[in-house]
């Protein structure tokens, strides 16, 4: 590989990384309209596919499992819930607030194949959802 080709490759990869970082930044704090018209935030999600399942990993640090609702609706998945400010901090002065609080909702289109909700759990502040291929 010539020096010029190498530079083009590195520049291309750097631009792709910057584009992905910007999409992640916008997606994490993007307000959205929820079903009941409350202002909502959308958590970021990664989607993986194995031979027998689709896995989703959604960043939900500080969200209590009993505050999450997961529904398969046709060819889509809806994950909704709420993150509350810790009770001990409700009267604290806010110097910086980067983590969103309140109602969240994320809607995802799924592949056109039969899927069933096989289970979900929280791990290290992330919600892991398994959709089994039927």
Steps between C-alpha positions, in 0.01 A plus 500: 500500500639837401533790745218686319265196518586458866417866571168471316413188697585665832305815408199292395505304828535821704200656324293185558587508871406869528170435321419209734589706808271781386211256436549350846508844663183612323321168555564480872336830588251522215156592632222296343125491504365212698164330462341719766667817365732549799845630421732198492866422452627211292772277641773377264482138391728244335345213300674167441384191314602141569384189319199459730427844649512877475660668803455861599714684753348828618686745724275568800727582796305576815171363368326257734389175330143545626489834309543334157229377264591291193247425225521325166255675266479351154842547341617738770623509856410771750702548819365768733549599860624767731820605671453697821739736668635328815288610798807615693583750222157647428574817699864531391631788290572378146838603361486274196227268370602277210307182578136527396225437755130441466305297248692318225381305202684324219327348197694267273405340171578129494591272209202356309506160670313347794665588832402432859611677816721237663602705801675808629721605788718787619877473497746782584239773442383355170176325411567180301203371299494164321258456209499133399456419129189285461 
